[in-house]
Amino acid sequence: MRGPGLLWMLQTAAGFSMAGPMFFLGLESVRTGRYEWAAFYLTLGALVCYFPTYLVNRIGGPRTWIRRRLGRRGRKTETNAKTDDGDDRSDSNADDAVDGSRLSRLERLRDR
């Protein structure tokens, strides 16, 4: 079984570092009897704690970033044009099989 990844640990650390002071204020408000403020601080702390994870999920993880970077370097659109041999492979798939482009390496990593 694999443990948590480096990105997950960074997200958790960022969330706790932002939410920690809010949790402290919420617990202090509970101790002094200001329950409205306590509810506000604890709710805000819970939201901020998960904000880095939401942000990374929204913009994508490292695989998405790599896919975007590789996709900007002249990737051909896939069409079902016939090649010279007469088989029904798309142009980009035929190019990937011949020269082993970066996209095919990414596909191999994704299929692991």
C-alpha positions in Angstrom: 0.0 0.0 0.0 1.3 3.4 -1.0 1.4 6.2 1.5 0.3 9.8 0.9 2.1 11.7 -1.8 4.3 14.8 -1.5 1.6 17.0 -3.0 -1.0 15.7 -0.5 1.3 16.5 2.4 2.0 20.0 1.1 -1.8 20.6 0.7 -2.4 19.4 4.2 0.4 21.6 5.7 -0.8 24.6 3.8 -4.4 24.0 5.0 -3.4 23.5 8.6 -1.1 26.6 8.6 -4.0 28.8 7.4 -6.7 27.2 9.5 -4.8 26.8 12.7 -5.2 30.3 13.9 -8.9 30.3 13.1 -9.4 27.0 15.0 -7.5 28.6 18.0 -9.8 31.7 17.8 -12.9 29.4 17.6 -11.9 27.4 20.6 -11.0 30.5 22.6 -14.4 32.0 21.7 -16.1 28.8 23.0 -14.1 29.0 26.2 -15.2 32.7 26.8 -18.8 32.0 25.9 -19.0 33.9 22.6 -20.7 31.1 20.7 -21.7 33.0 17.5 -18.0 34.0 16.9 -16.9 30.5 17.8 -19.2 29.0 15.2 -18.0 31.5 12.6 -14.3 30.9 13.3 -14.6 27.1 13.4 -16.7 27.1 10.1 -14.2 29.4 8.4 -11.3 27.3 9.7 -12.9 24.1 8.2 -13.4 25.8 4.9 -9.8 27.2 4.8 -8.4 23.9 5.8 -9.6 22.3 2.6 -9.0 25.3 0.3 -5.6 24.1 -1.0 -7.1 20.7 -1.9 -10.0 22.4 -3.7 -7.6 24.6 -5.6 -5.4 21.8 -6.8 -8.4 19.7 -7.8 -9.8 22.7 -9.7 -6.7 23.5 -11.7 -5.6 19.9 -11.9 -2.7 18.0 -10.4 0.9 17.5 -11.7 -0.2 15.1 -14.4 -2.6 17.7 -15.8 0.2 20.3 -15.7 2.5 18.0 -17.6 -0.2 17.1 -20.1 -0.9 20.8 -20.7 2.8 21.6 -21.2 3.2 18.7 -23.7 0.0 19.6 -25.5 1.2 23.0 -26.4 4.2 21.8 -28.4 2.6 21.2 -31.8 0.4 18.3 -31.0 -1.6 17.3 -34.1 -5.3 16.9 -34.0 -6.5 13.4 -34.4 -8.3 12.6 -37.7 -9.2 9.3 -39.1 -7.3 9.8 -42.3 -5.9 6.8 -44.1 -2.2 6.4 -44.1 -0.1 5.3 -47.1 -0.4 1.7 -46.1 -4.2 1.8 -46.3 -4.9 1.1 -42.6 -7.2 3.2 -40.5 -4.8 4.7 -38.1 -5.0 8.4 -37.3 -2.1 10.7 -38.2 -1.0 11.4 -34.7 -1.1 7.7 -33.7 1.0 6.9 -36.7 3.5 9.6 -35.8 3.6 8.3 -32.2 4.4 4.8 -33.3 7.2 5.9 -35.6 9.1 8.5 -33.6 8.0 7.8 -30.0 6.8 11.3 -29.3 6.3 12.8 -25.8 2.6 12.2 -25.9 3.0 8.5 -26.2 5.4 8.5 -23.2 2.8 10.4 -21.3 0.1 7.8 -22.3 2.4 5.0 -21.1 2.9 6.7 -17.7 -0.9 7.3 -17.4 -1.6 3.6 -18.2 0.6 2.3 -15.4 
